């Protein structure tokens, strides 16, 4: 898998979410299943948000971090 291709990352993330949902449904028979589903949804949505932010703002974030690194180098 290449991390520079957003479609590959999103596809893997969708597969992980599908697996979490299936695992949560299998454990939904007991009372703890609802908590597992909620944590799985929170985790998957957080990961999806992070991927989207990095895809859209990755270049800008890289430029900002490069500027901070250059400022630190010039200060020492």
C-alpha positions, 0 to 999 in steps of 0.5 A: 500500500502506498501512503501517498495515494489517498484512495488506498488509505481511505479504502484500507480505512473503510475495510477497517471500519467494516471489520469493526462493525462486524466484530461489534455486531458479533459481540452485540448480544451482551451488554458490553457490545454497545460500548464496543460499537461506540468506541469503534465508531469514535476511533474510525471517525477520528482516523477518517478525520485525520486522513482527510485533514492530512490529505487536504492540508498536508502540504501546508502542514509540511511547509509550516513545520519546515519553516519552524525547523529552519527558524530553530536551525538559524537560532542555534 
